[in-house]
């Protein structure tokens, strides 16, 4: 069984968890990480943003680190979230 299959399967499970509880920020973060592994950068960014918008402060750190990496390595200004201070 390939790693890609396992990450696709994880996305399916996280999506089911989100359907059951749309405020499950851990599911958005987990799905975002799986999407990132499969090179779905836009989908990953979208899931990280959703977790942040639901109030997950840890997701804000992940999102900003992810976006910083995107800008440095792919040179695209995709997403930034200001710190909640």
C-alpha positions as a printed Julia matrix, in Angstrom:
85×3 Matrix{Float64}:
   0.0    0.0    0.0
   1.53   3.31  -1.06
   1.94   6.38   1.13
  -0.24   8.33  -1.3
  -3.07   5.86  -0.77
  -2.78   6.22   3.0
  -2.92  10.02   2.77
  -5.93   9.86   0.43
  -7.6    7.52   2.89
  -6.79   9.93   5.73
  -8.41  12.76   3.76
 -11.56  10.64   3.43
 -11.65   9.98   7.18
 -10.99  13.63   8.08
 -13.72  14.71   5.66
 -16.16  12.32   7.35
 -15.18  13.74  10.75
 -15.82  17.27   9.44
 -19.22  16.22   8.11
 -20.12  14.88  11.57
 -18.73  17.95  13.37
 -18.0   20.96  11.11
 -16.26  22.72  14.03
 -13.64  19.97  14.48
 -10.49  22.02  13.99
  -8.22  18.99  14.46
  -9.88  17.36  11.45
  -9.26  20.45   9.3
  -5.62  20.56  10.35
  -5.13  16.83   9.79
  -6.8   16.97   6.4
  -4.68  20.0    5.51
  -1.49  18.15   6.4
  -2.56  15.16   4.29
  -3.43  17.44   1.36
  -0.06  19.14   1.67
   1.7   15.77   1.5
  -0.18  15.09  -1.75
   0.92  18.52  -3.05
  -2.58  20.02  -2.89
  -1.24  23.32  -1.55
  -4.44  25.29  -2.16
  -6.55  22.66  -0.42
  -4.13  22.52   2.51
  -4.13  26.29   2.88
  -7.93  26.35   2.75
  -8.21  23.74   5.52
  -5.65  25.53   7.71
  -7.53  28.81   7.22
 -10.82  27.14   8.19
  -9.29  25.83  11.43
  -7.95  29.32  12.2
 -11.34  30.9   11.48
 -12.89  28.43  13.93
 -10.53  29.71  16.63
  -7.67  27.18  16.65
  -4.6   29.2   17.69
  -2.23  26.3   16.94
  -3.59  26.18  13.39
  -2.63  29.83  13.01
   1.0   28.93  13.65
   0.81  26.03  11.19
  -0.84  28.24   8.56
   1.72  31.01   8.85
   4.64  28.55   8.74
   3.05  26.79   5.75
   2.52  30.05   3.89
   6.03  31.25   4.66
   7.34  27.99   3.16
   5.14  28.42   0.07
   6.46  31.93  -0.53
  10.08  30.91  -0.02
   9.98  27.72  -2.07
   7.2   28.18  -4.59
   7.17  31.98  -4.69
   3.42  32.37  -4.44
   1.66  34.75  -2.09
  -1.17  32.39  -1.19
  -2.15  33.1    2.36
  -1.25  34.87   5.56
  -3.15  35.28   8.77
  -2.46  38.08  11.19
  -1.76  37.09  14.75
  -4.67  37.41  17.2
  -3.18  39.79  19.75
